[in-house]
Amino acid sequence: MTSVNVRPAARGDVPRLTEIYNYYVIHTPITFDVEPYTVEKREIWFDQFAASGRYRIFVAEDNGAVAGYACTMRFRPKAAYETTVEMSIYCARDAADKGIGSRLYAALFDALRNEDIRRYVAGYTMPNPVSAALHERFGFKCVGVFTEVGRKFGRYWDVAWNERPGNLD
């Protein structure tokens, strides 16, 4: 039996977060990054998150080892987008079917419930039925598909864009 614990991420988690993310960079179209990240570059990425406010990152530990993460980031740099956050979630490839994605999103939404957020948005490369189901479970609705917007592995990929009401609705 496994024991999953969800907590705010710490800087010491960055090497494992990098490892999890780089698997998707190298082996899948799920991210449109095409070159793996170094830990040093992911530390710069990590600096956007805080212990409070709109931009947070949580990790799930499965039997003490980080097995995934979920975060909210700035959607766009223009001030009028301030109350919209973009969600991102990645689980280790061996963490499937353990409910880790749902546990991460539940903890993240709980932590953000009193923040000034009007909309949550999330995009995922299609086809991705696991991500589609997760986002539906958390109240996201597909609002459109950008067709052939990313080229990776010698082909073009579509991205489904989803949104859900924030805390101000």
Steps between C-alpha positions, in 0.01 A plus 500: 500500500635840407487815704456824303573834665442833325695805617636831371810444290841594637811608312658166581231334284623669183731216384212250519254744338752545219531124457121455485457784249793396280344158444211675323735730309701207364233236445160666443323789329332592830734796534620695199844548652741305281822523704531363854549748782795521732431519872646853497246617239215336690612683814436826314155367401438400864561858619159612366318307774430615857354366824198728457331687218384384158812317385556182696654159448420178684665159484362157574724255680428132455667307782734794556607553137373790289265349242348812343428868522228752420530875480337825405691755297447838347280459192624803305728790599244779441345646816139439395565123509610516864200308638538213250744220582622214284511153652770244430531144629753222443523161666785252483436240233489224763239687707205421273171378647582605856278811508801727539380755243164532677668533839730772366221701340279467811779635723588779260139618459452483877811715558382755243136527611543844662721649229386764253459265202222542245596224252711187497619394155679188382617379162601149406630335186245276331431219521539474876197326654658485847549878513156560348336284768694664783404849389134403454498355852612838633235700315695609192313538171668488161467843341692430182765308315798665337581276204854409399660764724798292607748299297685220673623156391445591136129576525259772605292478817173660613449654844168498686445810713285471809377738767308494823364772722728638761438611854319820405212326321 
